[in-house]
Every structure is written in structure tokens, then in C-alpha cells.
Amino acid sequence: MAALALLLLATASVTQAHFGIEYPPMRANTLGSSRNSSYSQWLQPCAGVPGNLTDRPITPWPLSGGSLKLDLHHPWTYIFINLGLGSDVSNFNYTLTNPFWNETGNGTLCVPKLALPADLPVTDGSQASLQVVTVGDDGNALYNCADIVFSANATALEGNACANSTGLSVVPVVTAANAPANGTNGTAKTGTGAVNGVNAAALSSVMALAMVFALGMSL
């Protein structure tokens, strides 16, 4: 009985350490016991979920940048958001968070509009994928992806549809290491992410690991 209780506690701890993308819907369910056994948020670049699933959700997204809504379970986490172009993405070589973010508090984080690089080569109908990488106090990176199609008719989330949980806050991490990161095919392009609820937060010793795991890379 004691062994079972310990196993349940360990399982709950692992589940809580993970995160979800609520909007756009993530490529596949990588949370909970119902997830495919081959999916794991520890796996880069997209938790082991292939980019050619026939039933994956593909969400219309504004040409100038759209909303992102996350379900976060860590007391604090570093957040990196990358973008890859194409219908079956393996290279996320545009970073939308430079500087990356230090988020504190559990619950929902909603960004009304993620701005895109001015020279991003997309038009109405271009397909792409968002990669969200989080790094917690243990220094390990977790990965999830969501698939989008750029649309001139798409709109961003507004009002209560894009509200943050009480007590949750985000601050951009400005350091000497915020120079554009190297993507797998060269220098990553950068955009500016708009964040609600900015407030001061301390950096930690996992900074170096966070940069290695997540800045503009599909490792």
C-alpha cells in the first residue's frame, strides 16, 4: 500500500511538471495517462509527436502574429517560443522570444499577440508550427508544438478569452547572452513577444542550460 502511494505521488509530480498549449491547440495530447506511449515532453523538438499527423489541429493565425495560451504547472519557468515554416516542420529557426521569459506562478499564461519578425516570408495560406520550450528549476527542457496556418482573416484572442491566472507574472530576461541564437541552419531570426503582467523575478543557475536547450533551436 505504501509503495502504491509513493508511485502515485511520483506520477502526480511528473504530471504537474509538464505543461500544455491551450491555444493554438497543441499537435497532440502529451499530458495525462491517455497520451500515446511514444509521446514525451522530454523529447525534442515536439515531444515525440510527428509533424505529419493526419488528424492534427491546424489553427488559423493572423499574418502579423497571433495569440498563445499556456497551461503552466511550475512555480516558475523560463519560456522560449520558436517558429518553423512549412507543413512538416523539423527546424524551428525563428525565435519569437528574444529576450526569453522568466515566468512565475502556476496556471494560465495568455499572450494576446506574439509579434513576428518583419522579414518573415509568409503569406495568406502559409503553414508553420510553433515550438514552446520550458525550462524549470531542475534545468531540464520540456517541449510542445502547435500547428498554424497564416490567414488574412484570422483574429487574435481578446478579453476574457486571453486572461492570465491571478498571481502569474512574466518578465523578459535581458542578459549579455540575448544576442541572436544560432539555429540549425544558420542565425535565427528574432521577433518581439508582447507579454502581460510584467514583474521582477530572479535568475537562477540553470541559465546556461536554458540557453543551450532552447534558444532558437530544434535540438
C-alpha positions in Angstrom: 0.0 0.0 0.0 2.8 2.4 0.9 4.6 1.5 -2.4 1.4 2.3 -4.3 1.1 5.7 -2.5 4.7 6.6 -3.4 4.1 5.6 -7.0 1.0 7.8 -7.2 2.8 10.7 -5.7 5.7 10.3 -8.1 3.3 10.1 -11.1 1.5 13.2 -9.9 4.8 15.1 -9.6 5.8 14.2 -13.1 2.4 15.2 -14.5 2.5 18.5 -12.7 5.9 19.3 -14.0 4.6 19.2 -17.6 2.8 21.9 -19.4 0.1 22.3 -22.1 -0.6 24.6 -25.0 -4.2 25.6 -24.9 -4.2 27.9 -27.9 -3.4 27.2 -30.6 -4.2 23.6 -29.7 -1.1 21.5 -29.4 -0.3 19.0 -32.0 -1.4 16.0 -29.8 -2.2 15.3 -26.2 1.2 14.9 -24.4 -0.4 15.1 -20.9 -2.0 12.5 -18.8 -2.3 8.8 -19.0 -4.3 8.8 -22.3 -1.3 10.2 -24.3 0.4 8.0 -26.9 3.1 6.0 -25.2 5.7 7.3 -27.7 5.0 10.9 -26.7 7.1 12.6 -24.0 7.6 16.3 -23.4 11.2 15.4 -22.7 11.7 14.7 -26.4 12.8 17.4 -28.8 11.6 19.1 -30.9 7.9 18.3 -30.3 7.5 15.8 -27.5 7.9 12.9 -30.0 4.8 13.9 -31.9 5.5 13.8 -35.7 4.6 16.8 -37.9 2.7 14.8 -40.5 -0.2 13.5 -38.3 -3.3 13.5 -40.5 -5.6 14.5 -37.6 -3.5 17.2 -36.1 -5.3 20.6 -35.5 -4.1 23.4 -37.7 -5.2 26.8 -36.4 -5.6 30.0 -38.5 -3.3 32.7 -37.2 -3.1 36.4 -38.1 -0.3 37.4 -40.6 1.0 39.9 -38.1 1.2 37.4 -35.2 -1.4 35.7 -33.1 -2.2 34.6 -29.5 -0.6 31.9 -27.4 -2.2 30.4 -24.3 -0.2 28.1 -22.0 -1.2 25.9 -19.0 1.8 26.0 -16.7 2.5 23.9 -13.6 5.9 25.0 -12.3 6.3 27.6 -9.5 8.5 29.4 -12.1 9.8 28.6 -15.5 11.9 30.0 -18.4 9.9 30.1 -21.6 11.2 30.1 -25.2 8.9 30.3 -28.2 10.2 29.3 -31.7 8.7 29.2 -35.1 9.3 26.9 -38.0 7.9 27.4 -41.5 6.4 24.6 -43.6 3.8 21.9 -43.4 6.0 19.3 -41.7 8.5 21.3 -39.6 11.7 20.0 -38.1 13.7 23.2 -37.9 12.4 25.9 -35.6 14.9 28.6 -36.7 12.9 31.8 -35.8 12.7 32.8 -32.2 9.8 34.9 -31.0 11.1 35.5 -27.5 14.4 37.4 -27.6 14.9 38.0 -24.7 13.3 34.8 -23.4 10.9 35.0 -20.5 11.0 34.2 -16.8 7.5 33.3 -15.6 6.4 32.9 -12.0 3.2 31.3 -10.8 1.0 28.3 -11.7 -1.9 28.5 -14.1 -2.8 30.1 -17.4 -0.5 32.5 -19.3 -2.0 34.1 -22.3 -0.1 36.4 -24.7 -2.7 38.3 -26.8 -0.2 38.8 -29.7 3.2 37.4 -30.5 4.9 39.8 -32.9 6.7 38.3 -35.8 10.0 39.2 -37.5 9.4 41.9 -40.1 11.1 39.9 -42.8 9.2 36.6 -42.1 8.5 35.1 -45.5 4.8 34.2 -45.1 1.6 35.0 -47.0 -2.0 34.0 -46.6 -2.1 30.2 -46.5 1.5 29.7 -45.4 1.8 26.8 -42.9 4.0 26.8 -39.9 4.5 25.4 -36.4 5.1 27.0 -33.0 7.5 25.3 -30.6 7.2 26.1 -26.9 10.1 25.1 -24.7 10.0 25.5 -20.9 12.9 25.1 -18.5 12.3 24.7 -14.8 14.4 24.7 -11.7 15.8 21.3 -12.4 17.4 22.6 -15.6 15.6 20.1 -17.9 13.8 21.3 -21.0 10.2 20.3 -21.9 8.8 20.6 -25.5 5.4 21.0 -27.1 4.3 22.1 -30.6 1.2 23.6 -32.2 0.5 23.9 -35.9 -0.8 27.0 -37.6 -1.7 28.4 -41.0 -1.3 32.1 -41.6 -4.6 33.8 -42.6 -5.6 37.3 -43.5 -9.0 36.6 -41.9 -7.7 35.2 -38.6 -8.1 37.2 -35.4 -6.2 37.2 -32.0 -7.9 36.2 -28.7 -9.4 39.1 -26.8 -10.8 39.9 -23.4 -11.7 37.0 -21.1 -10.6 34.6 -23.8 -7.0 35.7 -23.1 -6.8 36.3 -19.3 -3.9 35.3 -17.1 -4.3 33.5 -13.8 -4.1 35.6 -10.6 -0.6 36.0 -9.3 1.1 34.9 -12.6 3.7 37.2 -14.0 6.3 37.3 -16.7 9.5 39.4 -17.1 11.8 39.3 -20.2 15.3 38.1 -19.3 17.8 40.6 -20.5 21.4 39.4 -20.4 24.6 39.6 -22.4 23.6 36.2 -23.9 20.5 37.7 -25.6 22.3 38.0 -28.9 20.5 36.2 -31.8 20.9 32.4 -31.3 22.2 30.0 -33.9 19.6 27.9 -35.5 20.4 24.6 -37.1 20.7 26.2 -40.5 22.3 29.5 -39.5 21.4 32.5 -37.5 17.9 32.6 -36.0 15.6 35.5 -36.9 14.1 37.2 -33.9 10.7 38.9 -33.2 9.3 40.6 -30.1 6.8 38.9 -27.9 4.2 41.0 -26.1 3.6 39.9 -22.5 1.0 40.8 -19.9 1.7 41.2 -16.1 5.5 42.0 -16.2 7.1 41.9 -12.8 10.7 41.4 -11.5 12.0 37.9 -11.0 15.3 36.4 -10.1 17.5 34.5 -12.4 18.9 31.1 -11.4 21.9 28.9 -12.0 20.1 27.0 -14.8 20.6 29.9 -17.2 23.3 28.3 -19.2 21.3 25.1 -19.6 18.3 27.0 -20.6 20.2 28.8 -23.4 21.7 25.6 -24.7 18.4 23.7 -24.7 16.0 26.2 -26.0 17.1 29.5 -27.7 16.1 29.3 -31.3 17.0 25.6 -31.7 15.2 22.4 -32.6 17.9 20.3 -30.9 
